């Protein structure tokens, strides 16, 4: 059986991001049978403009689309900004979903995680992200939900996840993502 290729996208541009740390924790909790690659180009994407969306889009856009297309599935970590997902993440989804006839997102298995220092974690951001991804036809893994609230209490000073419950949920979510992908690969 070939290894599944998972592209992990952090919706945070912040240095020391808990969401990026959560993706690193997912790499460590990898149940096997998959490679998790962290996408680092979110901040390089120009704001979506249809007049830039041509047969020769800007290089960061072409790179994002290629990586999404080559991945068997995505793992997206979203912080919560004003009860929704951050603009940089929405911008990446806008670029990856156009043009609609060529988008690699419809049918793509996607798992969502998120961390926030607040009491709600990233519940509202994840809900908004699920709605967006469902509207473009992505195959969103809905259980288990990994919403890390009070993230500053769940990671140490080096950004290592210290919460065993969250670590076990991450492993379950990765297994669910793999379980969604494998039947499609047959």
N, C-alpha and C positions, 0 to 999 in steps of 0.2 A: 504494500500500500504506500503510495507516495505521500509525502508530508504536505499538509495544507499550508497555503501561504496566506497569512493574515496581515493586513495593513492596519496598524494602530495609529489613530489620529487624535491628538490632543487638541481640544478646542481652546486651549489657553496659550497665550503668547508670553505669559509671565515667567521670568526666571524663578526657579524654585516652586513651580506649579505643583499643587497636589494632584491635579489631573494627569500631568505627565508622570509624576511619581506613581500614580495608580496604574498607568500602562506599564511602567517598569516592573511593578509588583506582579502584574499579569504575566509578563515574560517569565518571571521566576516561578510562578504557579502553573506554568504551562503543563497540562496533563500529558503531553507527548503527542507526537503525530502532527505537530504544527510548528511552523516558524512564524514568529511575530516580529515584524519589522516596523520600527517607529518612523512615521512620516514627519519630516522636519521642515517642510516648506510652507507651512500655513502663512507665516508672516511675509512671504515673498509674493503671494498672489495679489494681483491688482484687484481693485474693487470691480465687481462684475459690471460690464458694459456690453450690451449686445453688439455694438459696432466693433468691439475687439474680438468678438466670438466669430472668427472667420475660419477658413480652412487652415490658416497658419496662426493659431492663437499665441499669446505670449508664452515663452518657454516654461515658466513655472506652471502655467495652466496645462500645457501639453504633458509635462511631467506628472502632475496630479492625475490627469485622466488616464495616462498610461499605467501608473501604479495601481489605481483603482481597478482598471480593467484586468490587470494581471493577477490581482489578488483573488483568492477563493472566497474571502469574506473580509469584513471590516470590523474593527473594534474601535468605537468612538468614545472618548472621554470628554464630557462636557461640564464646565463650570456653570454656575447660574448667575446671570447678570440681569437684574431687574425682572426676576421671575421668568426668565427665558434663556435661550442659548446665546452665546456671545456672537457678535457680528462677524468676527473672523471665521468662525465655524460655518455660519450660514452662508457666507461668501464662498467658501470652499464647496459646499453642497450645491450652490447655484452654478458654479463652474463645472462641477462633475456631472450635473444633471442636464446639461445642454451641449449641443442640440439634442432634443428629446429622442429623436430617432437613432442617435449614436451613443446615447448615455449608457455607461456600464452599470448604472445603479438599479434599474428595474430587475427584480429577481435576485439581486445580490444579497446574500445573508449578512446581516449587520447586528452586532451586539452593542449595547450602550451601557456605559458606566459613568459615574460622575462623583465629584467631591466638592464640598463647599464648607467653609468654616461655620456657616449658619446652622440653625436648628432644622431646616428643611432639607439639608444636603443639596442635591441637585434634582429633586423630584419634579419641580415645575419645568426646569430646563429639559429634562429627559422626556417629559410628556410632550412638550412643544417639538422636540426633535423627532420623537416617534411619529407625530402627526405629519410633519414635513416628509419624512422618509416613506411613510405609508402612501402619501399622496403621489409620490413618484414611482411607486411600485416596488420598493425594496422589501426584502423578506426580513422583517425585524424580529429578532429573538426577544420575547417579552418576559421570560422567567429564567432564572431569578433576577430580580431587580437589585442592582448594586448602587445604592445611593449612600455615599459616605457623608454623614453630617458631622459637624465639629471636627473637620479634617485635621486641624492642628493638634488634636488629641490622639489621632490614629496613626500619625507618622512621627518618626523621630527627627532630630535636627539634621540628619543627612538625607531625609526624604524616603527612608525605608518604612514600609508599612509594618506596623507593630500590632495591629488588631487581628487576632486569629479568626474571628467571625467573618470579617470582610475578606480575609484571605481565602477562607473556605467558599464564600459566595463567588469570588472571582474564579476559582477552579471549577465550580459548578457551571458558571456562565460560559466559560471556555468550552467545557464539555458539551453544553447545549448548542453552542455555535458550531462546533464540529459535527454534532448530530444533525444539524440543519443542513450543513454543506455536503456531507458524505452521500446522502441519497441523490443529491443533484449531480454528483460527480460520476454516478454509474451510467 
